[in-house]
Amino acid sequence: MKRRPTYNGRKGEPETIGNAITEMLKAFRIEGKFFEADLVNSWERVMGAPIAKRTSKIYIKDKKLFVHVSSAPLKHELSMSRDKILVLLTKEIGKSVINEVIIK
């Protein structure tokens, strides 16, 4: 009697955890939201604690990062550095998640 090969859903080669997570995010179509959340969570690490303490609200909508700042001088300074902030955040995440930074 011949045995039929059984398929247990595994691929031939082992896969790294990073690749497996990336494939899972793509399968569930939540890759974009994952990177957006990662970007928002990395704000303090990228910009530093003094700026993060004066940031009251940060969120992403329509590929735009909205940052609410409680200090008027800091708001002006960040507004002048929006392009630099965009580059720093893109470098931190490793891919382009947002197209614009809006300081409010």
Backbone as a chain_set.jsonl record, in Angstrom:
{"seq": "MKRRPTYNGRKGEPETIGNAITEMLKAFRIEGKFFEADLVNSWERVMGAPIAKRTSKIYIKDKKLFVHVSSAPLKHELSMSRDKILVLLTKEIGKSVINEVIIK", "coords": {"N": [[0.839, -1.17, 0.0], [0.589, 2.165, -0.929], [1.799, 5.122, 0.523], [0.339, 8.251, 0.896], [1.731, 11.451, 0.447], [1.7, 13.718, 3.135], [0.544, 16.998, 3.687], [1.572, 19.458, 5.732], [1.44, 22.185, 5.847], [3.846, 23.449, 6.053], [6.792, 25.101, 4.919], [9.634, 24.257, 2.863], [12.069, 25.274, 3.783], [13.428, 26.659, 6.825], [12.176, 29.659, 8.347], [12.877, 33.073, 9.142], [11.929, 34.79, 12.152], [11.29, 37.491, 11.784], [10.667, 37.619, 9.018], [8.467, 35.92, 9.005], [6.65, 37.323, 10.601], [6.329, 39.632, 9.046], [5.127, 38.516, 6.754], [2.758, 37.619, 7.919], [1.58, 40.047, 8.703], [1.141, 41.172, 6.187], [-0.643, 39.293, 5.15], [-2.885, 39.656, 6.773], [-3.435, 42.196, 6.103], [-2.534, 44.432, 7.588], [-0.161, 45.678, 7.673], [0.511, 48.368, 7.101], [-0.741, 49.807, 9.216], [0.657, 48.73, 11.346], [3.289, 49.713, 10.933], [2.721, 52.441, 11.145], [1.936, 52.651, 13.842], [4.341, 51.886, 15.001], [5.956, 54.021, 14.207], [4.76, 56.203, 15.554], [5.217, 55.374, 18.179], [7.977, 55.539, 18.238], [8.58, 58.199, 18.415], [9.566, 59.606, 20.752], [12.083, 58.412, 21.036], [13.356, 59.187, 18.67], [13.134, 62.013, 18.604], [13.82, 62.842, 21.141], [13.686, 63.174, 24.754], [13.042, 65.788, 25.932], [11.55, 67.117, 23.887], [9.523, 65.266, 23.459], [8.178, 65.379, 25.913], [6.886, 67.785, 25.719], [5.113, 67.314, 23.762], [1.804, 66.894, 23.18], [-0.06, 65.378, 21.794], [0.019, 62.918, 19.272], [-0.462, 61.62, 16.094], [-1.364, 59.698, 13.138], [-2.816, 60.395, 10.038], [-4.135, 59.82, 6.916], [-1.564, 59.445, 5.746], [-0.162, 61.53, 6.875], [1.635, 62.981, 9.481], [0.515, 64.173, 12.453], [1.347, 66.444, 14.914], [0.869, 67.634, 18.071], [1.877, 70.321, 19.929], [2.784, 71.763, 23.041], [4.272, 74.025, 23.548], [4.918, 77.207, 22.33], [7.384, 78.337, 21.221], [8.801, 75.946, 20.67], [7.048, 74.776, 18.908], [7.275, 76.492, 16.712], [9.982, 76.06, 16.077], [9.984, 73.284, 15.443], [8.27, 73.353, 13.263], [9.84, 74.62, 11.386], [11.645, 72.654, 10.91], [10.45, 70.482, 9.64], [10.95, 68.894, 7.331], [13.381, 67.683, 7.97], [12.616, 66.211, 10.216], [10.879, 64.398, 9.013], [12.688, 62.926, 7.453], [14.311, 61.799, 9.485], [12.444, 60.173, 10.865], [11.666, 58.427, 8.827], [14.077, 57.134, 8.372], [14.403, 55.86, 10.839], [12.263, 53.997, 10.922], [12.68, 52.62, 8.57], [11.337, 52.566, 6.239], [9.161, 54.43, 4.062], [6.554, 55.797, 5.656], [4.986, 57.974, 6.16], [4.083, 61.039, 4.471], [4.173, 63.685, 5.077], [4.726, 66.116, 7.671], [2.896, 67.633, 10.136], [2.736, 70.283, 12.267], [1.05, 71.237, 15.1]], "CA": [[0.0, 0.0, 0.0], [1.367, 3.396, -1.032], [1.432, 6.208, 1.425], [0.23, 9.572, 0.278], [2.444, 12.463, 1.234], [0.813, 14.638, 3.853], [0.979, 18.394, 3.672], [1.281, 20.041, 7.036], [1.471, 23.639, 5.778], [5.194, 23.974, 6.252], [7.639, 25.281, 3.748], [10.811, 23.411, 2.914], [13.159, 25.91, 4.519], [13.023, 27.435, 8.001], [12.015, 31.073, 8.069], [13.179, 33.901, 10.308], [10.743, 35.338, 12.815], [10.979, 38.763, 11.135], [9.976, 37.345, 7.763], [7.17, 35.322, 9.32], [5.777, 38.404, 11.07], [6.025, 40.471, 7.888], [4.147, 37.794, 5.927], [1.495, 37.606, 8.642], [1.011, 41.393, 8.603], [0.643, 41.323, 4.817], [-1.803, 38.417, 4.978], [-4.018, 40.268, 7.46], [-3.524, 43.557, 5.559], [-2.353, 45.408, 8.665], [1.242, 46.099, 7.646], [0.557, 49.831, 7.171], [-1.086, 50.223, 10.58], [1.761, 48.314, 12.213], [4.378, 50.671, 10.786], [2.256, 53.712, 11.684], [2.034, 52.554, 15.304], [5.77, 51.862, 15.318], [6.461, 55.371, 14.023], [4.262, 57.018, 16.666], [5.909, 54.923, 19.39], [9.393, 55.886, 18.196], [8.712, 59.656, 18.454], [10.458, 60.016, 21.837], [13.432, 57.911, 20.745], [13.922, 59.968, 17.566], [13.171, 63.448, 18.883], [14.396, 63.094, 22.46], [12.739, 63.31, 25.862], [12.508, 67.146, 26.123], [10.516, 67.403, 22.887], [8.414, 64.335, 23.699], [7.42, 65.85, 27.078], [6.078, 68.927, 25.292], [4.189, 66.828, 22.738], [0.6, 66.463, 23.881], [-0.799, 64.395, 21.005], [0.671, 62.573, 18.01], [-1.214, 60.598, 15.376], [-1.204, 59.678, 11.683], [-4.056, 60.332, 9.278], [-3.909, 60.025, 5.48], [-0.113, 59.499, 5.51], [0.352, 62.772, 7.443], [1.879, 62.897, 10.917], [0.064, 65.36, 13.167], [2.009, 66.554, 16.208], [0.381, 68.763, 18.86], [2.949, 70.737, 20.833], [2.268, 72.699, 24.036], [5.17, 75.174, 23.664], [4.933, 77.991, 21.09], [8.71, 78.378, 20.594], [9.11, 74.617, 20.152], [6.18, 74.599, 17.754], [7.909, 77.217, 15.603], [11.232, 75.357, 15.747], [9.653, 72.037, 14.759], [7.69, 73.697, 11.964], [10.947, 74.952, 10.491], [12.439, 71.436, 10.693], [9.546, 69.392, 9.263], [11.589, 67.981, 6.372], [14.393, 66.912, 8.702], [11.876, 65.259, 11.054], [10.394, 63.365, 8.093], [13.843, 62.083, 7.099], [14.706, 61.044, 10.679], [11.447, 59.136, 11.14], [11.756, 57.428, 7.757], [15.293, 56.359, 8.625], [14.163, 55.04, 12.027], [11.36, 52.899, 10.591], [13.269, 51.854, 7.487], [10.504, 52.697, 5.05], [8.358, 55.65, 4.05], [5.226, 55.55, 6.194], [4.271, 59.245, 6.061], [4.551, 61.946, 3.425], [4.2, 65.06, 5.549], [4.652, 66.332, 9.114], [2.137, 68.839, 10.428], [2.919, 70.677, 13.672], [-0.084, 72.066, 15.569]], "C": [[0.885, 1.235, 0.0], [0.856, 4.432, -0.044], [1.365, 7.508, 0.648], [1.02, 10.572, 1.115], [1.444, 13.41, 1.892], [1.41, 16.036, 3.808], [0.58, 19.002, 4.997], [1.408, 21.561, 7.033], [2.848, 24.247, 5.939], [5.916, 24.129, 4.933], [8.869, 24.406, 3.921], [11.919, 23.972, 3.787], [12.629, 26.621, 5.766], [13.007, 28.928, 7.659], [12.328, 31.872, 9.328], [11.879, 34.443, 10.881], [10.326, 36.642, 12.152], [10.218, 38.564, 9.836], [8.587, 36.769, 8.014], [6.185, 36.395, 9.778], [5.375, 39.303, 9.915], [4.99, 39.811, 6.993], [2.778, 37.755, 6.597], [0.811, 38.974, 8.541], [0.44, 41.65, 7.21], [-0.622, 40.501, 4.612], [-3.054, 39.021, 5.618], [-4.258, 41.713, 7.015], [-3.445, 44.621, 6.635], [-0.914, 45.92, 8.724], [1.362, 47.617, 7.799], [0.283, 50.342, 8.574], [0.018, 49.852, 11.569], [2.9, 49.33, 12.149], [3.983, 52.057, 11.284], [2.364, 53.728, 13.21], [3.487, 52.56, 15.752], [6.36, 53.262, 15.211], [6.031, 56.278, 15.172], [4.99, 56.651, 17.959], [7.387, 55.297, 19.401], [9.635, 57.395, 18.254], [9.7, 60.103, 19.529], [11.893, 59.589, 21.565], [14.105, 58.766, 19.669], [14.126, 61.428, 17.967], [13.781, 63.792, 20.244], [13.314, 63.359, 23.503], [12.205, 64.735, 26.036], [11.401, 67.51, 25.131], [9.299, 66.516, 23.123], [7.563, 64.78, 24.889], [6.508, 67.015, 26.717], [5.121, 68.575, 24.149], [2.962, 66.278, 23.444], [-0.155, 65.369, 23.12], [-0.045, 64.162, 19.701], [-0.117, 61.437, 17.365], [-0.981, 60.739, 13.878], [-2.584, 59.549, 11.048], [-3.736, 60.683, 7.831], [-2.436, 60.263, 5.144], [0.5, 60.827, 5.939], [0.495, 62.576, 8.943], [1.475, 64.22, 11.554], [0.682, 65.341, 14.56], [1.48, 67.805, 16.903], [1.433, 69.069, 19.923], [2.408, 71.821, 21.758], [3.107, 73.977, 24.153], [5.248, 75.904, 22.317], [6.321, 78.078, 20.448], [9.12, 77.03, 19.979], [8.281, 74.33, 18.902], [6.782, 75.28, 16.53], [9.167, 76.496, 15.133], [10.965, 74.062, 14.977], [9.054, 72.301, 13.384], [8.769, 74.01, 10.939], [11.759, 73.711, 10.114], [11.591, 70.244, 10.239], [10.195, 68.394, 8.304], [12.625, 67.094, 7.053], [13.723, 65.844, 9.586], [11.383, 64.094, 10.199], [11.506, 62.394, 7.726], [14.254, 61.213, 8.287], [13.733, 59.902, 10.969], [11.472, 58.042, 10.076], [12.968, 56.535, 7.96], [15.098, 55.413, 9.81], [13.319, 53.805, 11.699], [11.93, 52.019, 9.487], [12.435, 51.853, 6.22], [9.662, 53.956, 5.179], [6.932, 55.325, 4.477], [4.352, 56.8, 6.044], [4.881, 60.097, 4.955], [4.766, 63.37, 3.921], [4.109, 65.08, 7.07], [3.939, 67.665, 9.33], [2.233, 69.107, 11.929], [1.753, 71.603, 14.045], [0.142, 72.527, 16.975]], "O": [[1.807, 1.354, 0.807], [-0.344, 4.584, 0.181], [2.243, 7.812, -0.161], [0.977, 10.537, 2.344], [0.47, 13.839, 1.273], [2.625, 16.217, 3.882], [-0.6, 19.055, 5.344], [1.476, 22.172, 8.099], [2.979, 25.47, 5.956], [5.682, 23.396, 3.973], [9.114, 23.877, 5.005], [12.628, 23.22, 4.456], [11.507, 27.128, 5.761], [13.743, 29.385, 6.785], [12.078, 31.413, 10.443], [10.866, 34.541, 10.187], [9.132, 36.884, 11.972], [9.236, 39.259, 9.576], [7.638, 37.102, 7.304], [5.019, 36.378, 9.386], [4.214, 39.697, 9.809], [4.068, 40.476, 6.521], [1.753, 37.847, 5.922], [-0.398, 39.05, 8.319], [-0.615, 42.268, 7.068], [-1.567, 40.961, 3.971], [-4.151, 38.911, 5.071], [-5.18, 42.371, 7.498], [-4.195, 45.598, 6.609], [-0.505, 46.525, 9.716], [2.218, 48.099, 8.542], [0.996, 51.215, 9.068], [0.275, 50.588, 12.522], [3.416, 49.758, 13.182], [4.834, 52.782, 11.799], [2.83, 54.706, 13.795], [3.826, 53.169, 16.766], [7.182, 53.65, 16.042], [6.842, 57.035, 15.704], [5.34, 57.532, 18.745], [7.992, 55.366, 20.47], [10.781, 57.833, 18.153], [10.589, 60.906, 19.243], [12.823, 60.346, 21.843], [15.303, 59.036, 19.756], [15.177, 62.008, 17.695], [14.21, 64.925, 20.461], [12.184, 63.719, 23.175], [11.007, 64.893, 26.271], [10.419, 68.148, 25.51], [8.164, 66.975, 22.998], [6.348, 64.581, 24.88], [5.467, 67.206, 27.346], [4.408, 69.438, 23.638], [3.053, 65.319, 24.211], [-0.814, 64.529, 23.732], [0.47, 65.105, 19.1], [-0.404, 60.424, 18.003], [-0.472, 61.756, 13.406], [-3.403, 58.723, 11.45], [-3.137, 61.722, 7.554], [-2.099, 61.155, 4.367], [1.555, 61.216, 5.438], [-0.413, 62.067, 9.599], [2.034, 65.267, 11.228], [0.561, 64.359, 15.294], [1.625, 68.912, 16.384], [1.825, 68.203, 20.705], [1.662, 72.698, 21.322], [2.675, 74.926, 24.807], [5.596, 75.308, 21.298], [6.432, 77.907, 19.234], [9.711, 76.986, 18.9], [8.766, 73.712, 17.954], [6.796, 74.709, 15.439], [9.39, 76.342, 13.932], [11.633, 73.774, 13.984], [9.306, 71.549, 12.443], [8.621, 73.698, 9.758], [12.479, 73.717, 9.115], [11.994, 69.099, 10.443], [10.011, 67.186, 8.447], [12.733, 65.905, 6.753], [14.209, 64.717, 9.686], [11.462, 62.937, 10.614], [11.293, 61.182, 7.69], [14.517, 60.022, 8.12], [14.156, 58.79, 11.285], [11.315, 56.863, 10.393], [12.898, 55.324, 7.748], [15.582, 54.281, 9.781], [13.627, 52.701, 12.147], [11.693, 50.811, 9.468], [12.794, 51.206, 5.237], [9.476, 54.48, 6.277], [6.194, 54.659, 3.75], [3.144, 56.704, 5.83], [6.03, 59.906, 4.558], [5.45, 64.166, 3.277], [3.508, 64.199, 7.684], [4.333, 68.691, 8.776], [1.86, 68.268, 12.75], [1.51, 72.615, 13.387], [-0.698, 73.231, 17.537]]}, "num_chains": 1, "name": "protein.A"}
